[in-house]
């Protein structure tokens, strides 16, 4: 006989199932296969929701010891500079670290192309003479060229510098350094934060058979090492070599999600873009959960008082959700205040917890596909390294543990593949340093 508590849990899960949002409806094997199909299409130049951007960074190169590299990291809010060197394997030394506001942010209005690059050159004044090599982690959609330079496709994250879009990042930065009368005889490598995360994993003292960079924060993305022979859309590559690939995996759209996913996406500015990341990433976690709660309230899952309060919510963020899930009895939490009966608390908890469970299975599906695409990791003593970064992955209650549980179960028990996760502080800086040192 089902007790009253289990009845409330069942009602919440049944509601999710009716809307195709129940984590049990996510088949990791099927979603993984969808990812693999899209990865193959993107690599060959066929129509695909995955861009599979080549980086021309050969990860097989050894990291030279005792050599300094200038490192730049352009994020959404801050711009960081430093000098990095590796005197021992896996141990970076970071000096001259500085942090500045990202040009074009903070409500200052549009900045010109000239001003944008001149500011970055000014940021580099203390470190510009430290090395002839620059590794630049530039976390915006960028087309990478064999030279190591990159052309900005467009800015995101509210950066207001429209003249920079469509221009070469490295070329313009070196011109700005020259204008300042500084040492401009440099070799520069542009890469994004996911590839930098991968390379930070390579910089560990322990060696692995292959490397994956994974980010789940505001958005989500993966990078991995691919054989040039599989890159059918590029000509004149050495087929015996390999390189890091930036998947732009948040754009994956073969998995359509549930009915409420589709309803939620129709309310976003660009409904057809970033469909996968809208199911799992931090920027959308709160708004999607709020829609689920409102729909559950409309169907009568909550008491009348709780229903009224939920329908009046205009905004929900992951911090409030996490606080409630970590302590449902916290009377200071907005969600707890809405729960006038024990059944309200149980149902609300179950709905939010199940959304995280589903995110974990979808994240595991994504990572499983990437591991399988490497065709590595069949030796448990020489696994594939997954360097993970992002506040959503590490701070969302239960997400990290569940993702790694599902991934380990699927890969080890069904595919005989072995992985090891790692978290590296300052991964963008360290990865950019590796790129600057091993290229050219």
C-alpha positions in Angstrom: 0.0 0.0 0.0 1.3 3.4 -1.0 1.6 5.8 2.0 0.6 9.5 1.8 4.1 10.8 1.4 4.9 8.4 -1.5 1.6 9.4 -3.0 2.6 13.0 -3.2 6.0 12.0 -4.8 4.2 9.8 -7.3 1.8 12.6 -8.2 4.7 15.0 -8.9 6.5 12.4 -11.0 3.3 11.5 -12.9 2.8 15.2 -13.7 6.3 15.3 -15.2 5.8 12.1 -17.1 2.6 13.5 -18.6 4.6 16.4 -19.9 7.5 14.2 -21.0 9.8 15.8 -18.4 10.4 12.8 -16.1 14.1 11.8 -16.0 13.0 8.2 -16.5 12.0 9.2 -20.0 15.6 10.2 -20.9 17.3 7.2 -22.5 21.0 7.9 -22.2 21.9 5.4 -24.9 19.5 7.1 -27.4 20.5 10.7 -26.6 24.2 9.6 -26.8 23.6 8.1 -30.3 21.9 11.3 -31.4 24.9 13.3 -30.3 27.3 11.0 -32.1 25.3 11.4 -35.3 25.4 15.2 -35.1 29.1 15.2 -34.3 29.9 13.1 -37.3 27.8 15.4 -39.5 29.4 18.5 -38.2 32.9 17.1 -38.7 32.2 16.1 -42.3 30.6 19.5 -43.2 27.0 18.1 -43.4 24.0 19.9 -41.9 24.3 19.7 -38.1 23.3 21.6 -35.0 26.9 21.1 -33.7 29.4 23.5 -35.3 32.4 21.2 -34.4 34.8 24.1 -34.8 38.4 23.1 -35.6 41.1 24.8 -33.4 44.3 23.7 -35.1 45.7 23.0 -31.7 47.6 19.7 -31.6 47.3 18.4 -28.1 50.0 15.8 -28.6 52.7 18.4 -28.3 54.6 18.4 -25.1 54.4 21.5 -22.8 57.9 23.1 -22.8 59.3 23.6 -19.3 61.0 26.8 -18.1 59.5 29.0 -20.8 57.2 31.9 -20.0 54.0 32.8 -21.9 51.8 35.9 -21.7 48.2 34.9 -20.9 45.0 36.8 -21.6 41.5 35.8 -20.5 38.5 37.8 -21.8 35.4 36.8 -19.9 31.9 38.2 -19.6 32.7 40.7 -16.9 36.5 40.7 -16.3 39.6 40.7 -18.4 42.6 38.9 -16.8 46.3 39.1 -17.6 49.2 37.1 -16.3 52.5 35.5 -17.1 52.7 31.7 -16.8 55.5 29.2 -16.9 55.8 25.5 -16.1 59.0 24.6 -14.3 57.8 21.1 -13.4 55.2 18.9 -15.2 51.7 19.8 -14.0 52.8 22.7 -11.8 52.2 26.2 -13.4 53.6 29.3 -11.8 51.3 32.4 -12.3 52.8 35.8 -11.9 51.9 39.4 -12.6 48.2 38.5 -12.4 45.9 41.5 -12.9 42.2 41.9 -13.4 40.4 44.6 -15.3 36.8 45.4 -16.4 36.1 43.8 -19.8 36.0 46.6 -22.4 32.5 47.4 -23.5 30.8 46.3 -20.2 29.6 47.9 -17.1 27.1 50.2 -18.8 29.8 52.4 -20.4 28.2 52.2 -23.9 29.8 51.2 -27.2 33.5 51.2 -27.5 35.2 51.5 -30.9 37.5 48.8 -32.3 40.5 51.0 -31.8 39.6 51.7 -28.1 38.8 48.0 -27.5 42.2 46.8 -28.6 44.1 49.8 -27.2 42.7 49.0 -23.7 43.8 45.4 -23.9 47.3 46.6 -24.9 47.3 48.8 -21.9 46.3 45.9 -19.7 49.4 44.1 -20.9 51.9 46.8 -20.0 53.5 44.9 -17.1 53.8 41.5 -18.9 54.3 42.4 -22.5 58.1 41.9 -22.4 57.9 38.6 -20.6 57.5 36.4 -23.7 57.2 36.3 -27.5 54.2 34.1 -27.1 50.6 35.0 -26.2 47.8 32.6 -25.3 44.5 34.4 -25.5 41.3 32.7 -24.0 38.6 34.6 -25.9 35.2 33.3 -24.7 33.0 34.5 -27.5 31.9 32.8 -30.8 35.1 32.9 -32.9 36.2 31.4 -36.2 39.7 30.0 -35.7 42.3 30.0 -38.5 45.4 27.7 -39.0 47.6 30.6 -38.1 46.2 30.5 -34.6 44.4 33.8 -35.0 40.6 34.1 -34.8 37.8 36.2 -36.3 35.1 37.3 -33.9 31.7 36.2 -35.1 29.7 38.2 -32.6 29.8 39.3 -29.0 27.5 37.9 -26.2 27.3 38.6 -22.5 26.3 42.3 -23.1 29.7 43.4 -24.5 29.2 46.5 -26.5 31.9 46.8 -29.1 30.1 46.2 -32.4 33.1 47.4 -34.5 35.1 44.5 -33.3 32.7 41.9 -34.7 34.0 40.3 -37.9 37.6 41.4 -37.2 40.7 39.4 -36.5 41.5 39.4 -32.8 45.2 38.6 -32.7 46.1 40.8 -35.7 44.3 43.9 -34.2 45.8 43.3 -30.8 49.3 43.2 -32.1 48.7 46.4 -34.0 47.5 48.0 -30.8 50.6 46.9 -29.0 52.7 48.4 -31.8 50.8 51.7 -31.5 51.7 51.8 -27.8 55.4 51.5 -28.7 55.6 48.1 -26.9 57.3 44.9 -28.0 54.9 43.6 -30.7 57.1 40.8 -32.1 54.7 38.1 -30.8 53.0 34.8 -31.8 49.4 34.7 -30.6 47.0 31.8 -30.3 43.2 32.4 -29.8 41.0 29.7 -28.1 37.8 29.6 -26.3 37.2 28.7 -22.6 36.1 25.1 -23.2 39.3 24.3 -25.2 41.3 26.1 -22.5 39.7 23.8 -19.9 40.7 20.8 -22.0 44.3 22.0 -22.2 44.3 22.7 -18.5 43.6 19.0 -18.0 46.5 18.2 -20.2 48.7 20.3 -18.0 48.2 18.0 -15.0 51.2 15.9 -13.8 49.2 12.7 -14.4 48.9 11.7 -18.1 45.7 10.3 -19.7 44.9 8.6 -22.9 42.8 11.6 -24.1 41.3 14.8 -22.8 37.9 16.5 -22.7 37.0 20.0 -21.6 33.5 20.4 -20.2 31.7 23.5 -19.0 28.3 23.7 -17.4 27.7 27.2 -16.0 25.6 30.0 -17.5 25.7 27.9 -20.7 27.3 24.5 -21.6 29.9 23.3 -24.1 32.4 20.5 -24.7 35.7 20.1 -26.4 37.7 17.0 -27.2 40.6 15.7 -29.2 39.7 14.4 -32.7 41.8 12.7 -35.4 42.4 14.9 -38.5 41.4 12.0 -40.6 37.8 12.4 -39.3 37.7 16.1 -40.2 36.2 15.7 -43.7 35.2 19.4 -44.0 38.9 20.5 -43.9 41.4 19.9 -46.6 45.3 19.8 -46.5 45.5 18.5 -42.9 48.1 16.0 -41.8 45.8 12.9 -41.4 48.2 11.4 -38.9 47.8 14.2 -36.4 44.9 15.3 -34.2 43.5 18.5 -32.8 41.1 19.9 -30.2 37.5 20.5 -31.4 35.2 23.1 -30.0 31.8 21.4 -30.3 29.4 24.3 -29.3 27.4 21.5 -27.8 24.8 23.7 -26.2 23.3 24.2 -29.7 22.5 20.4 -30.0 18.8 20.1 -31.1 18.1 16.5 -32.1 16.7 15.8 -28.6 13.5 17.8 -28.5 12.9 17.5 -24.8 9.5 17.6 -23.1 6.3 19.6 -23.7 7.3 22.2 -21.2 10.8 22.5 -22.7 9.2 23.4 -26.0 6.8 25.8 -24.4 9.6 27.4 -22.4 11.9 27.8 -25.5 9.1 29.6 -27.4 9.3 32.3 -24.7 13.0 32.9 -25.2 14.5 35.6 -27.5 15.9 33.0 -29.9 13.7 29.9 -29.6 15.6 27.8 -32.1 19.1 28.5 -30.7 20.8 26.8 -27.8 18.0 24.2 -27.3 20.1 21.7 -25.4 21.6 24.3 -23.1 18.2 25.6 -22.3 17.4 22.3 -20.7 20.4 22.1 -18.4 22.4 25.3 -18.0 22.3 27.9 -15.3 20.9 30.8 -17.3 17.7 28.8 -17.9 17.5 26.6 -14.9 15.3 29.1 -12.9 12.9 30.2 -15.7 12.3 26.6 -16.8 11.7 25.4 -13.3 9.3 28.3 -12.7 7.2 27.3 -15.8 7.1 23.7 -14.5 5.9 24.9 -11.1 3.2 27.1 -12.6 1.9 24.3 -14.8 1.8 22.0 -11.8 -0.1 24.6 -9.8 -2.6 25.0 -12.6 -3.3 21.3 -12.7 -4.1 21.3 -8.9 -1.0 19.6 -7.5 -0.7 22.2 -4.7 -3.0 23.6 -2.1 -5.1 26.6 -3.1 -2.9 29.0 -1.1 0.3 27.6 -2.5 -1.1 27.6 -6.0 -2.0 31.3 -5.7 1.5 32.2 -4.5 3.3 30.2 -7.2 1.2 31.7 -10.0 2.2 35.1 -8.7 6.0 34.4 -8.9 7.6 36.6 -11.6 11.1 35.2 -11.3 13.0 32.2 -9.9 16.7 31.7 -9.7 19.0 28.7 -9.0 20.2 30.2 -5.7 16.6 30.2 -4.3 16.0 26.7 -5.7 19.3 25.3 -4.2 18.5 26.9 -0.8 15.1 25.2 -0.7 16.4 21.8 -1.8 19.2 21.9 0.7 16.9 22.8 3.6 13.1 22.6 2.8 12.4 23.7 6.4 14.2 27.1 6.0 11.4 29.5 6.7 13.5 32.4 5.2 13.3 30.8 1.7 10.6 32.2 -0.6 9.6 28.8 -1.8 9.2 27.4 1.7 7.0 30.3 2.6 4.6 29.3 -0.2 4.2 25.8 1.2 1.2 25.9 3.5 0.9 22.1 3.8 3.4 19.2 4.0 2.2 17.9 0.7 3.1 21.3 -0.9 6.6 20.9 0.4 7.0 17.3 -0.8 5.6 18.0 -4.3 7.6 21.2 -4.8 10.8 19.5 -3.6 10.2 16.5 -5.9 9.5 18.6 -9.0 12.7 20.6 -8.6 14.8 17.6 -7.6 13.6 15.6 -10.6 14.5 18.4 -13.0 18.1 18.2 -11.6 18.0 14.4 -12.1 17.0 14.9 -15.7 19.7 17.5 -16.2 22.2 14.9 -14.8 21.1 12.3 -17.3 21.2 14.7 -20.2 24.7 15.9 -19.2 25.8 12.3 -18.9 24.4 11.6 -22.3 26.4 14.5 -23.8 29.7 13.5 -22.1 29.2 9.8 -22.9 29.0 10.7 -26.6 32.2 12.7 -26.4 34.1 9.9 -24.6 32.9 7.4 -27.2 33.9 9.7 -30.1 37.5 9.8 -28.8 37.6 6.0 -29.2 39.9 6.0 -26.1 39.6 4.9 -22.5 39.2 1.2 -22.8 42.2 0.7 -20.3 41.1 1.4 -16.7 44.7 2.3 -15.8 44.8 4.9 -18.6 41.4 6.6 -18.7 40.1 9.7 -20.5 40.4 12.9 -18.5 37.3 15.1 -18.2 38.2 18.5 -16.8 34.9 20.1 -15.7 34.3 23.8 -15.0 31.2 25.9 -14.3 29.3 27.0 -11.2 26.1 25.2 -12.3 27.9 21.9 -12.4 29.6 22.2 -9.0 27.0 24.2 -7.0 23.6 22.8 -8.1 22.5 20.3 -5.4 23.2 16.7 -6.5 24.0 17.5 -10.1 27.7 16.6 -10.1 27.2 13.4 -8.1 24.3 12.2 -10.3 26.0 13.1 -13.6 29.1 11.1 -12.7 27.0 8.2 -11.4 25.1 7.9 -14.6 28.1 8.4 -16.8 30.2 5.9 -14.9 27.4 3.3 -15.0 26.8 3.8 -18.7 30.4 3.9 -19.9 31.9 1.3 -17.6 29.1 -1.2 -17.5 27.8 -0.9 -21.1 30.7 0.4 -23.1 33.8 -0.7 -21.3 35.2 2.9 -21.2 36.9 4.5 -18.3 37.1 8.2 -17.3 38.4 10.4 -14.5 37.1 13.8 -13.6 39.2 16.7 -12.4 38.6 20.3 -11.4 41.4 22.8 -12.0 41.5 26.3 -10.5 42.2 29.0 -13.1 41.6 26.6 -15.9 41.2 29.3 -18.6 44.5 30.9 -17.7 46.4 27.6 -17.5 44.8 26.3 -20.7 45.6 29.5 -22.6 49.2 29.2 -21.3 49.4 25.6 -22.7 48.0 26.8 -26.1 50.5 29.6 -26.3 53.4 27.4 -25.4 52.7 24.4 -27.7 51.6 26.3 -30.8 54.0 27.6 -33.5 
